Amino acid sequence: MPASGSGDCARYVGTFQGTALETLPGKGEDNMRDIRAYWKQSGGRMRLESYQFARGGYRIVDSLMCRRATDDKLECMDEQR
């Protein structure tokens, strides 16, 4: 993904993989938006990865395995279990 700052040349800031991408309200360094990537997996499961811009590129800050509940909400695994 290329990005450009105030008058700077475009630069490479990272690659996102996923079935779908979503921008999040939070921002990392250089006022760059946080990103979430989604993957559909077998058995009604879904993987979510959140990225934040730091030290010149996007880095994974969270990864969750989820499944779709009967009310269509996502239920994600608790890492504490």
Secondary structure, DSSP 8 states (H G I E B T S, - for coil): -EE--SS---EE-----SSEEEEEEEE-GGG-EEEEEEEE-GGGEEEEEEEEEETTEEEEEEEEEEEE-TTS-EEE--TT-
